[in-house]
Protein backbone atom coordinates (compact mmCIF):
# COMPACT_ATOMS: atom_id res chain seq x y z
CA UNK A 1 0.00 0.00 0.00
CA UNK A 2 2.74 2.47 1.00
CA UNK A 3 4.69 1.86 -2.20
CA UNK A 4 1.50 2.62 -4.16
CA UNK A 5 1.07 5.92 -2.31
CA UNK A 6 4.68 6.89 -3.02
CA UNK A 7 4.43 5.99 -6.71
CA UNK A 8 1.19 7.96 -6.96
CA UNK A 9 2.97 11.15 -5.92
CA UNK A 10 4.36 11.58 -9.45
CA UNK A 11 0.80 11.78 -10.79
CA UNK A 12 -0.13 13.88 -7.77
CA UNK A 13 2.64 16.36 -8.58
CA UNK A 14 1.25 16.76 -12.09
CA UNK A 15 -2.26 17.30 -10.72
CA UNK A 16 -0.86 19.81 -8.24
CA UNK A 17 1.02 21.85 -10.86
CA UNK A 18 -2.01 21.89 -13.15
CA UNK A 19 -4.17 22.88 -10.18
CA UNK A 20 -1.82 25.76 -9.41
CA UNK A 21 -2.18 26.93 -13.02
CA UNK A 22 -5.98 26.67 -12.80
CA UNK A 23 -6.08 28.56 -9.48
CA UNK A 24 -3.70 31.32 -10.61
CA UNK A 25 -5.55 31.83 -13.89
CA UNK A 26 -8.94 31.95 -12.16
CA UNK A 27 -7.68 34.17 -9.38
CA UNK A 28 -5.95 36.70 -11.63
CA UNK A 29 -7.89 36.59 -14.91
CA UNK A 30 -11.27 35.21 -13.85
CA UNK A 31 -11.13 32.23 -16.22
CA UNK A 32 -11.65 28.60 -15.25
CA UNK A 33 -9.53 26.98 -17.92
CA UNK A 34 -10.83 23.56 -18.99
CA UNK A 35 -8.11 23.39 -21.63
CA UNK A 36 -5.23 23.72 -19.17
CA UNK A 37 -4.02 20.12 -19.46
CA UNK A 38 -4.54 20.09 -23.24
CA UNK A 39 -2.14 23.02 -23.57
CA UNK A 40 0.43 21.04 -21.60
CA UNK A 41 -0.25 17.93 -23.71
CA UNK A 42 0.38 19.96 -26.87
CA UNK A 43 3.77 21.10 -25.60
CA UNK A 44 4.71 17.61 -24.40
CA UNK A 45 3.76 15.95 -27.69
CA UNK A 46 5.66 18.56 -29.70
CA UNK A 47 8.68 17.78 -27.52
CA UNK A 48 8.44 14.03 -28.03
CA UNK A 49 7.72 14.38 -31.76
CA UNK A 50 10.96 16.34 -32.11
CA UNK A 51 12.83 13.73 -30.07
CA UNK A 52 11.51 11.11 -32.50
CA UNK A 53 12.92 13.23 -35.34
CA UNK A 54 16.35 12.95 -33.65
CA UNK A 55 16.37 16.46 -32.21
CA UNK A 56 18.29 16.70 -28.93
CA UNK A 57 16.14 16.30 -25.83
CA UNK A 58 17.12 19.71 -24.42
CA UNK A 59 16.18 21.53 -27.63
CA UNK A 60 12.97 19.49 -27.97
CA UNK A 61 11.93 20.40 -24.41
CA UNK A 62 12.62 24.08 -25.11
CA UNK A 63 10.51 23.95 -28.29
CA UNK A 64 7.67 22.14 -26.51
CA UNK A 65 7.62 24.72 -23.73
CA UNK A 66 7.72 27.55 -26.26
CA UNK A 67 4.87 26.13 -28.37
CA UNK A 68 2.63 25.65 -25.33
CA UNK A 69 3.46 29.09 -23.96
CA UNK A 70 2.78 30.86 -27.27
CA UNK A 71 -0.44 28.90 -27.85
CA UNK A 72 -1.65 29.66 -24.32
CA UNK A 73 -0.71 33.33 -24.66
CA UNK A 74 -2.58 33.60 -27.98
CA UNK A 75 -5.62 31.89 -26.43
CA UNK A 76 -5.52 34.37 -23.57
CA UNK A 77 -5.29 37.27 -26.03
CA UNK A 78 -8.31 35.99 -27.97
CA UNK A 79 -10.38 35.62 -24.81
CA UNK A 80 -9.30 39.03 -23.53
CA UNK A 81 -10.01 40.64 -26.90
CA UNK A 82 -13.47 39.20 -27.54
CA UNK A 83 -14.61 37.94 -24.14
CA UNK A 84 -13.09 40.56 -21.87
CA UNK A 85 -16.37 42.08 -20.76
CA UNK A 86 -18.67 39.03 -20.31
CA UNK A 87 -18.94 37.17 -17.04
CA UNK A 88 -16.42 34.64 -15.74
CA UNK A 89 -18.84 31.88 -16.71
CA UNK A 90 -18.87 33.02 -20.34
CA UNK A 91 -15.08 33.21 -20.44
CA UNK A 92 -14.78 29.77 -18.88
CA UNK A 93 -17.18 28.34 -21.47
CA UNK A 94 -14.80 29.76 -24.05
CA UNK A 95 -12.06 27.51 -22.66
CA UNK A 96 -14.27 24.48 -23.39
CA UNK A 97 -14.09 25.53 -27.03
CA UNK A 98 -10.31 25.79 -26.60
CA UNK A 99 -10.23 22.23 -25.23
CA UNK A 100 -12.21 20.93 -28.23
CA UNK A 101 -9.94 22.74 -30.69
CA UNK A 102 -6.81 21.38 -29.02
CA UNK A 103 -8.22 17.83 -28.93
CA UNK A 104 -9.01 18.08 -32.65
CA UNK A 105 -5.56 19.46 -33.48
CA UNK A 106 -3.87 16.86 -31.28
CA UNK A 107 -5.72 14.02 -32.99
CA UNK A 108 -4.83 15.34 -36.44
CA UNK A 109 -1.17 15.94 -35.60
CA UNK A 110 -0.34 13.05 -33.28
CA UNK A 111 -3.08 10.42 -33.73
CA UNK A 112 -4.71 8.50 -30.89
CA UNK A 113 -2.12 5.78 -30.25
CA UNK A 114 -0.32 5.59 -26.88
CA UNK A 115 3.31 6.64 -26.97
CA UNK A 116 6.31 5.67 -24.90
CA UNK A 117 7.76 8.93 -23.65
CA UNK A 118 11.45 9.38 -22.71
CA UNK A 119 12.04 10.51 -19.14
CA UNK A 120 13.70 13.80 -18.28
CA UNK A 121 14.99 12.31 -15.03
CA UNK A 122 17.52 9.44 -14.80
CA UNK A 123 16.00 6.12 -13.74
CA UNK A 124 17.37 5.87 -10.22
CA UNK A 125 15.84 5.04 -6.85
CA UNK A 126 16.75 4.63 -3.20
CA UNK A 127 15.39 2.81 -0.19
CA UNK A 128 13.43 4.77 2.42
CA UNK A 129 12.05 2.76 5.33
CA UNK A 130 11.78 -0.36 3.22
CA UNK A 131 10.04 1.45 0.34
CA UNK A 132 11.71 2.13 -2.98
CA UNK A 133 11.47 5.82 -3.86
CA UNK A 134 12.33 6.83 -7.42
CA UNK A 135 14.34 9.91 -8.25
CA UNK A 136 11.51 11.08 -10.52
CA UNK A 137 9.16 11.15 -7.49
CA UNK A 138 11.58 13.32 -5.53
CA UNK A 139 12.17 15.68 -8.47
CA UNK A 140 8.43 15.96 -9.13
CA UNK A 141 7.74 16.88 -5.50
CA UNK A 142 10.56 19.44 -5.40
CA UNK A 143 9.39 21.04 -8.66
CA UNK A 144 5.81 21.22 -7.39
CA UNK A 145 6.79 22.86 -4.09
CA UNK A 146 9.16 25.25 -5.86
CA UNK A 147 6.49 26.37 -8.34
CA UNK A 148 3.90 26.90 -5.60
CA UNK A 149 6.40 28.74 -3.41
CA UNK A 150 7.65 31.06 -6.14
CA UNK A 151 4.13 31.93 -7.30
CA UNK A 152 2.99 32.59 -3.74
CA UNK A 153 5.93 34.94 -3.10
CA UNK A 154 5.44 36.61 -6.48
CA UNK A 155 1.78 37.34 -5.88
CA UNK A 156 2.23 38.49 -2.30
CA UNK A 157 5.45 40.49 -2.21
CA UNK A 158 6.23 41.89 -5.66
CA UNK A 159 4.92 44.90 -7.55
CA UNK A 160 3.96 42.62 -10.43
CA UNK A 161 1.95 40.46 -8.06
CA UNK A 162 0.15 43.50 -6.66
CA UNK A 163 -0.73 44.62 -10.18
CA UNK A 164 -2.00 41.17 -11.06
CA UNK A 165 -4.16 40.99 -7.95
CA UNK A 166 -5.49 44.48 -8.66
CA UNK A 167 -6.25 43.49 -12.26
CA UNK A 168 -8.41 40.60 -11.06
CA UNK A 169 -10.38 42.75 -8.62
CA UNK A 170 -10.56 46.15 -10.35
CA UNK A 171 -9.61 45.75 -14.04
CA UNK A 172 -11.11 49.09 -15.09
CA UNK A 173 -9.24 50.96 -12.35
CA UNK A 174 -5.99 49.29 -13.37
CA UNK A 175 -6.51 50.39 -16.98
CA UNK A 176 -7.22 53.98 -15.88
CA UNK A 177 -3.90 53.94 -13.99
CA UNK A 178 -2.12 53.20 -17.26
CA UNK A 179 -1.44 49.49 -16.71
CA UNK A 180 -1.93 47.27 -19.75
CA UNK A 181 -4.23 44.67 -18.20
CA UNK A 182 -4.59 42.73 -21.46
CA UNK A 183 -0.83 42.35 -21.71
CA UNK A 184 -0.67 41.10 -18.11
CA UNK A 185 -3.46 38.61 -18.79
CA UNK A 186 -1.64 37.25 -21.85
CA UNK A 187 1.51 36.91 -19.74
CA UNK A 188 -0.36 34.90 -17.10
CA UNK A 189 -1.81 32.63 -19.78
CA UNK A 190 1.62 32.09 -21.35
CA UNK A 191 3.19 31.23 -17.99
CA UNK A 192 0.48 28.69 -17.14
CA UNK A 193 0.91 27.07 -20.57
CA UNK A 194 4.62 26.62 -19.91
CA UNK A 195 4.03 25.17 -16.43
CA UNK A 196 1.37 22.80 -17.76
CA UNK A 197 3.86 21.39 -20.26
CA UNK A 198 6.40 20.91 -17.50
CA UNK A 199 3.78 18.98 -15.51
CA UNK A 200 3.05 16.73 -18.49
CA UNK A 201 6.73 16.06 -19.10
CA UNK A 202 6.95 14.76 -15.53
CA UNK A 203 4.03 12.32 -15.75
CA UNK A 204 4.12 11.19 -19.40
CA UNK A 205 7.00 8.67 -19.08
CA UNK A 206 5.06 6.74 -16.41
CA UNK A 207 1.84 6.32 -18.42
CA UNK A 208 2.43 5.79 -22.18
CA UNK A 209 -0.44 8.24 -22.72
CA UNK A 210 -2.52 9.38 -25.67
CA UNK A 211 -3.07 13.07 -26.34
CA UNK A 212 -6.68 12.71 -25.24
CA UNK A 213 -5.86 11.01 -21.92
CA UNK A 214 -3.30 13.70 -21.12
CA UNK A 215 -5.81 16.44 -21.95
CA UNK A 216 -8.37 15.06 -19.51
CA UNK A 217 -5.92 15.16 -16.62
CA UNK A 218 -7.51 18.56 -16.13
CA UNK A 219 -10.29 16.76 -14.20
CA UNK A 220 -8.23 15.90 -11.08
CA UNK A 221 -6.58 19.32 -11.37
CA UNK A 222 -10.00 20.99 -11.28
CA UNK A 223 -10.90 18.87 -8.27
CA UNK A 224 -7.76 20.02 -6.47
CA UNK A 225 -8.52 23.63 -7.41
CA UNK A 226 -12.09 23.24 -6.17
CA UNK A 227 -10.85 22.00 -2.79
CA UNK A 228 -8.75 25.16 -2.62
CA UNK A 229 -11.83 27.22 -3.56
CA UNK A 230 -9.89 28.29 -6.69
CA UNK A 231 -8.01 30.79 -4.55
CA UNK A 232 -5.57 29.00 -2.23
CA UNK A 233 -2.47 27.72 -4.02
CA UNK A 234 -1.16 25.58 -1.16
CA UNK A 235 -4.47 23.79 -0.53
CA UNK A 236 -4.67 23.07 -4.26
CA UNK A 237 -1.14 21.62 -4.17
CA UNK A 238 -1.89 19.46 -1.13
CA UNK A 239 -5.15 18.28 -2.72
CA UNK A 240 -3.45 17.37 -6.00
CA UNK A 241 -0.79 15.35 -4.18
CA UNK A 242 -3.47 13.66 -2.06
CA UNK A 243 -5.50 12.68 -5.14
CA UNK A 244 -2.40 11.17 -6.72
CA UNK A 245 -1.56 9.28 -3.52
CA UNK A 246 -5.11 7.91 -3.25
CA UNK A 247 -5.01 6.80 -6.89
CA UNK A 248 -1.67 5.10 -6.30
CA UNK A 249 -3.01 3.30 -3.23
CA UNK A 250 -6.15 2.30 -5.13
CA UNK A 251 -4.01 0.72 -7.84
CA UNK A 252 -2.72 -1.74 -5.24
CA UNK A 253 -6.19 -2.78 -4.02
CA UNK A 254 -7.76 -5.67 -5.88
CA UNK A 255 -11.18 -4.78 -7.22
CA UNK A 256 -10.53 -1.04 -6.98
CA UNK A 257 -7.65 -0.71 -9.43
CA UNK A 258 -9.91 -0.67 -12.50
CA UNK A 259 -12.00 2.17 -11.03
CA UNK A 260 -9.29 4.43 -9.62
CA UNK A 261 -9.92 6.90 -12.46
CA UNK A 262 -13.33 7.62 -10.90
CA UNK A 263 -11.74 8.76 -7.63
CA UNK A 264 -11.62 12.48 -8.66
CA UNK A 265 -15.35 12.42 -9.45
CA UNK A 266 -16.13 10.92 -6.03
CA UNK A 267 -14.01 13.64 -4.44
CA UNK A 268 -15.93 16.29 -6.41
CA UNK A 269 -19.24 15.03 -4.96
CA UNK A 270 -17.88 14.97 -1.40
CA UNK A 271 -16.29 18.43 -1.82
CA UNK A 272 -19.48 20.00 -3.15
CA UNK A 273 -21.51 18.53 -0.29
CA UNK A 274 -18.93 19.79 2.21
CA UNK A 275 -18.76 23.27 0.68
CA UNK A 276 -22.57 23.56 0.76
CA UNK A 277 -22.88 22.34 4.35
CA UNK A 278 -22.95 25.83 5.87
CA UNK A 279 -25.86 26.94 3.67
CA UNK A 280 -27.82 23.81 4.54
CA UNK A 281 -27.13 24.13 8.26
CA UNK A 282 -28.01 27.83 8.25
CA UNK A 283 -31.29 27.09 6.46
CA UNK A 284 -32.07 24.32 8.95
CA UNK A 285 -31.55 26.71 11.87
Secondary structure, DSSP 4 states (H G I P E B T S, - for coil): -HHHHHHHHHHHHHHHHHHHHHHHHHHHH----TTHHHHHHHHHHHHHHHHHTT--HHHHHHHHHHHHHHHHHHHHHHHHHHSSSS-HHHHHHHHHHHHHHHHHHHHHHH-SS--PPPPSS---EEEETTEEEEHHHHHHHHHHHHHHHHHHHHHHHSHHHHHHHHHHH-HHHHHHTT--HHHHHHHHHHHHHHHHHHHHHHHGGGT---HHHHHTTHHHHHHHHHHTTTT-HHHHHHHHHHHHHHHHHHTTSTTTGGGGGGHHHHHHHHHHHHHTHHHHHHHH-
